[in-house]
Amino acid sequence: MRVAAFIHTLATRYNPKADDQGMIELPRYFSRKMIANYAGVSLSTLTAHLQQLMEEGRVIFNARVLLIGEENEA
């Protein structure tokens, strides 16, 4: 999934260390709107992808935190 790979790349660029569960935290100053703009998708498309990735256990997100699993590397 292109969006997952993009978020993973962005997260590792700013936070190269994964936690003990293999999750990488995207810095909080990246809003969903910023991520959508960088990825070249609409905010609603990004949100739909994040929901799907969350259901698959590949990301954890809420209003303030977005964690992405290491396995999402491009």
C-alpha positions in Angstrom: 0.0 0.0 0.0 1.6 3.2 -1.2 0.2 5.3 1.8 1.6 2.9 4.4 5.0 2.9 2.7 5.0 6.7 2.5 4.1 7.1 6.2 6.7 4.5 7.2 9.4 6.4 5.2 8.3 9.7 6.8 8.3 8.2 10.3 11.7 6.6 10.0 13.2 9.8 8.6 12.3 11.7 11.7 12.3 8.9 14.3 14.6 6.0 13.2 14.0 3.9 16.4 11.1 1.5 16.7 9.6 0.7 20.1 9.6 -2.8 21.7 6.5 -3.7 19.7 8.1 -2.8 16.4 6.1 0.5 16.0 7.6 3.8 14.9 6.0 7.0 16.1 5.5 9.8 13.6 6.3 13.1 15.2 3.3 14.9 16.5 3.8 18.0 14.4 2.7 16.0 11.3 -1.0 16.5 11.1 -3.1 14.2 9.0 -3.7 17.1 6.6 0.1 17.5 6.2 0.6 13.8 5.7 -2.2 13.7 3.0 -0.6 16.7 1.3 2.9 15.1 1.3 1.4 11.8 0.0 -0.6 13.5 -2.7 -4.0 12.1 -1.5 -7.0 13.8 0.0 -7.6 13.9 3.7 -10.6 11.5 3.4 -8.5 9.0 1.4 -5.7 9.1 4.0 -8.2 8.6 6.8 -9.8 5.6 4.9 -6.3 4.1 4.4 -5.4 4.7 8.1 -8.7 3.0 9.2 -7.9 0.0 7.0 -4.3 -0.2 8.3 -5.6 0.0 11.8 -8.0 -2.9 11.2 -5.0 -4.9 9.9 -2.9 -4.0 13.0 -0.4 -2.1 10.9 -0.9 1.3 12.5 -2.2 2.7 15.7 -3.5 6.2 15.6 -5.7 8.7 17.4 -6.0 12.5 17.4 -2.4 13.0 18.7 -0.3 9.9 17.9 0.3 7.9 14.8 2.4 4.7 15.2 3.3 2.6 12.1 4.7 -1.0 12.1 8.2 -1.6 10.8 6.8 -4.2 8.4 5.3 -1.3 6.3 8.6 -0.4 4.7 8.5 0.1 1.0 
